Amino acid sequence: MDSGDSEITHNFPPYFKVYKDGRVERYRVFQSVDAGIDPTTGVQSKDVMISPETGVKARIFLPKINGPDQKLPLLDDEGNDGPQDPRMKPPAEDLARLGCERVLIFVAERDYLCPAGKNYYEELKKSGWKGRVELVEHLDEKHVFYLRNPTCTNALELTNKFISFIKQNNGSLRNSIESKY
């Protein structure tokens, strides 16, 4: 094997790494859940093929719509982007214009992105944005702990907190996070 074959060009722990020769190696395989309709929330999910050659898919979520005035939540998972991503520290003037009324931020104490999440929370509070922001920290947890062990106490608490956040305002999605786009 050529010494260049073992050189890593992209490393995305705990998911995968890409070698110079194009090989992709997964750190571990995560348990998948079939797409469909969630009987509790009414949210429908669907898997969409991104690349038939490699089998890469993306899952889209279609929430139950209760009327034309209903606002939809925007979930922005920064977990795969790393602390250098500019979305992790947007300018204060951009934060002040954030097009939603509420933001819920989850961090895990032992996650390398925890400081960035806490910083985002502090910067949003100081930005002049008129909405309400809440920070929830899960102690003694690592990055994406809820995927590694979705039935652990903290993962269930995270799920329940997120569902409660979405259902605020008399069970509707009204006034929850929405995109201006």
WOWOTA-V958912 format. One line per field, one symbol per residue. ss: DSSP state (a for helix, b for strand, c for the rest). A space follows every 50 residues. Layout:
BEGIN
ss->???
END
This chain:
BEGIN
ss->ccaaaacbbbbbcccbbbbccccbbbccccccccccbccccccbbbbbbb bccccbbbbbbbcccccccccccccccccccccccaaaaccaaaaacccc cbbbbbbbcccccaaaaaaaaaaaaacccccbbbbbbbccccccaaaacc ccaaaaaaaaaaaaaaacccccccccccccc
END
